[in-house]
Amino acid sequence: MAEAADFQGTSASPARRWLRRTGALLAGAPLLAGLLQLPAAMPADAAGQESPQAAPGTGSVSVAVDSLSPSAPTEGDTVTVTGTVTNNGKQPVTGAHVDLRVGPSLDTRSAIDSLAKKSDDVQGPTGEAVGGKYSEKFSKLTPGVAEPFNISVPADELDLGQDGVYQLAVALSGETAAQPWDQVLGVQRTFLPWQPEEAGTKTKTTFLWPLVSDVHMTAETGSNEQQTPVFSNDDLAEEISPGGRLDQMVSLGKDLDITWVIDPDLLASVDAMTRNYEVRGEDGATAPGRSQEVAKQWLSELQQAVAGKEVVALPFGDPDLASLAHNGTAVTGSLSHLKEATDAVDNTVQTVLHVKPSKDFAWPVDGAVDPSIMKVATSAGADKVIARSDSLQDDLSYTPSAARPIGGGTTAVVADSRMSTAFQGNLTKASASTLAVQRFLAQSLTLGLQTGKQRSVVVAPQRTPSVSQAQAMAEALGALQGGNWSESQDLAAAAKAKPDPSANRKVPPGSAYPSSLRKQELPRAAFEQIARTRAKLDNFKVILTDESRVVTPFGRAMNREMSTSWRGRGVAAVGYRDDVESYLDGLIDGVKLIEKSETKLSGRSATIPVTVQNNLVQGVEHLELRLTSQNPTRLKIDGKAYEEQPVAVNGGHSQSVKFTTSANANGRAKVEAQLYTEDGQKYGEPVTFDVKVTEVTPTVMLVIGGGVLLLVLAGFRMYTQRKRAAAREAAEDATAEAEDDADSPVGAPQNPEAPGDRLKEESEAGSRADAQQASDPAPDTAAESADPSGTGERVDR
């Protein structure tokens, strides 16, 4: 009797409560008489009977409530409950029947939480059964066999009283051979919100609908002019395909009044999939992606879904603000990545979705905040931080509005923790999903009934809901927006709502940050590696003719390295960072010096060529090549210890740079070649090689001098021979002429020499001279084989 009265509470009129008490007494009298006639209970082992199979508090029959429709009934509705009952014991259950039982109203939000924790406790109160005609009977429940049930009851028959949340229990009663009396063997409690008429003051509810995914794109852009993007796997294609997680998020959200919260990296990745892209397989090799049409369809549906709706954009890659605040700020340059991630929002969201997003909100993981997180979150321009009420707690008997000015022009928008966490866990079973929906609605209605004042409530669920979680969220939100106590509101309006003066505005200290979340953070080593990669990129980009081809993909990759999605996946995070840095190292190594073997100088001066190779697609410039002699007393470079020359090499080409050297002594001299950027930073690895100097000796000079002397003597001999021959010819000509003058008539020619004879003699004389020259030693041809530049001797490489 006391139990019945306790359950009735204030949910009915005094007369109705009296009638129920009387009925309970009359109904319990025969049962009481029967119990008095039973023999004293004996221990189970003494009686030889099997003990109950269920553990204390848990029934031997499990009851699953798979659906409750409508979720928030009003007058005139018929409440339909479907589900299954399963006998988990070893004995059949006979005389089984499923009843609906309405308990008292739950006046506080904590009471809802308590009931949810013991929803299947058969030892707890269950309330009174709704009339017998609204139960379903089973002749026998066989062990291990699930039996469905379907019960429909007019809302008026539930005998609900004033507005509020009521416990609705679905109980399976029956008896077994071991316990041959009718008793509750299994129960499942849920919540029934009851607001039959429009509330005078409705709660304004903001529901965040997150479109966030893991990191999928790598820093690689292919080795061609088209810069084909490379994906680390094909998981994103599965998520956006029909029935996939992100496909469901879009199709479910398009008909709801929600605030879309989007990571621009997701949009950039799907947009890249609309064109040629590659996917890396498990063996490391890449293959062409095949989901272009799927990507185009998903983006098209998303564009339609967000049209006219509020869109909040997270910084590119959804950076982990807590990790950055706790472990990254001590590493120089880490905060600059957050600024770059914020600046990348407009070019991505507006380009892909054709809507202007809000960049005013920062969203730390699970809304957990401390002063350092607040400072980092607002460092890139956001002036509103989405926190959660289990972090920024209030000591009030009611739930205040979300907006909390915390000083410095910053507003904390505090999401309700109970409603925000209502859809976590495994909701693949219909019974778990139904309970989550009813619990969410119960919390919302109870919150609204706390005061007569209108308040603004924000719901920030988990970042990446599963398909089943998203479906439960959509079902609950659809019921809430169709109910009588809540109305939708944008996040920007919730942030501007008048704050409750009694609400807590003090950010909790760092010591209050949950240890479970801190363990999942990116370590300082992650930010140090990102900084190292950034330094390499900065040193690399200055030599490129088109730095955007490298700076943009690597900049976005470094944003992804800070992503919140790496929480709980530390090994994968390290692997991704290593891949990015390794790929950059490979590109940097594409511009390098070619190794040189020992070079020989067979004289006091020569030119030494050094080759620069460019394996990149684009050209490089703004480089200087420095050749340094490590032993300048033996070998100088252009008369100094070193010389620098500018370098510019087209993509896919090599270029040799020549340096003038001079030797002062014989022996080996070590020389180092090193590339530098224009700002004096070393680029790449140096190339060191030996130069062997062979000085010209006196013996060699004597040999060369002797050769020159022989040439002079040969020339003098030729001259004297030709002079004697000319004299003989002149004497012979004179004699012949005198003879001709004596024999010839007066006036006739004086025996002139025939032109042919003279030419014959000159030819014979020339042949003799050539023969003489050929018999003389040949001159040294070293001068003819000198370096083509004419500045020194031959260089052997």
Secondary structure, 3 states (H helix, E strand, C coil): CHHHHHHHCCCCCHHHHHHHHHHHHHHHHHHHHHHHHCCCCCCHHHHCCCCCCCCCCECCEEEEEEEEECCCCCCCCEEEEEEEEEECCCCCEEEEEEEEEEEEEECCHHHHHHHHHCCCECCCCCCEECCHHHCEEEEEECECCEEEEEEEEEHHHHCCCCCEEEEEEEEEEEECCCCCCCEEEEEEEEEEEECCCCCCCCEEEEEEEEECCCCCECCCCCCCCCCCCEECCCHHHHHHCCCCHHHHHHHHHCCCCCEEEECHHHHHHHHHHCCCCEEECCCCCEEECCCHHHHHHHHHHHHHHHCCCEEEECCCCCECHHHHHHHHCCCCCHHHHHHHHHHHHHHHHHHHHCCCCECCEECCHHHCCCHHHHHHHCCCCCCEEEEECCCCCCCCCCCCCCEEEEECCEEEEEECHHHHCCCCCCCCCHHHHHHHHHHHHHHHHHHHCCCCCCCEEEECCCCCCCHHHHHHHHHHHHHHHCCCCEEECCHHHHHHCCCCCCCCCCCCCHHHCCHHHHCCCCCHHHHHHHHHHHHHHHHHHCCECCCHHHHHHHHHHHHHHCEHHHCCCHHHHHHHHHHHHHHHHHHHCCEEECCCCCEEECCCEEEEEEEEEECCCCCEEEEEEEEEECCCCCEEECCECEEEEEEEECCCCEEEEEEEEEECCCEEEEEEEEEEECCCCEEEEEEEEEEEECCCCHHHHHHHHHHHHHHHHHHHHHHHHHHHHHHHHHHHHHHHHHHHHHHCCCCCCCCCCCHHHHHHHHHHHHHHHHHHHHHCCCCCCCHHHCCCCCCCCCEEC
